[in-house]
Amino acid sequence: MNNWKTDFKVKFHLEYLHNDGTKEINYNSLIVHAEDEDEAKKMILNQYEGSRFLIIDEVVKLWKY
């Protein structure tokens, strides 16, 4: 059993394609407390309810304790 947790900074963007053909991109990042990178990604996916517009760009490990 692993009781260690890590803070991850997850960089992502939401990419929307409008009916008129224009593309809108909103960049964002969140810091989450998770056991590993996969769990950190899942937390972001859950936050945005599995949105098809969500694209995760990078997961950076910040701190482990």
C-alpha positions in Angstrom: 0.0 0.0 0.0 1.3 3.4 -1.0 0.4 6.3 1.3 2.5 8.8 -0.6 0.7 11.5 -2.6 2.1 13.8 -5.2 1.0 17.2 -6.5 0.8 17.4 -10.2 0.3 20.4 -12.5 -1.9 19.3 -15.4 -1.9 21.6 -18.4 -4.8 21.2 -20.8 -6.9 23.1 -23.3 -10.5 23.0 -24.5 -10.8 23.1 -28.3 -14.2 24.1 -29.7 -15.1 24.0 -33.4 -18.0 26.4 -34.2 -20.6 25.9 -36.9 -19.1 28.7 -38.9 -15.8 26.8 -39.1 -13.9 28.9 -36.6 -11.9 27.3 -33.8 -11.8 28.5 -30.2 -9.1 27.3 -27.9 -9.0 28.0 -24.1 -5.8 27.0 -22.3 -5.8 26.2 -18.6 -4.0 24.3 -15.8 -4.9 22.8 -12.5 -2.8 21.5 -9.6 -4.2 18.2 -8.3 -3.2 15.8 -5.4 -3.0 12.3 -6.8 -1.1 9.0 -6.5 0.2 9.0 -10.1 0.0 10.8 -13.4 -2.9 8.6 -14.6 -5.0 9.4 -11.6 -4.2 13.1 -12.1 -5.5 12.9 -15.7 -8.6 11.1 -14.6 -9.3 13.8 -12.1 -9.2 16.4 -14.8 -11.4 14.3 -17.1 -13.9 13.9 -14.2 -13.8 17.7 -13.5 -14.8 18.4 -17.1 -17.2 15.3 -17.3 -15.2 13.6 -20.0 -15.7 16.5 -22.4 -14.8 15.6 -26.0 -13.3 19.1 -26.3 -10.7 18.5 -23.5 -7.1 17.8 -24.6 -4.5 17.2 -21.9 -1.2 18.7 -23.0 1.2 17.9 -20.1 1.4 16.5 -16.6 4.2 17.8 -14.4 5.2 16.4 -11.0 5.6 19.2 -8.5 5.9 17.7 -5.0 5.8 14.3 -3.4 5.0 13.8 0.3 
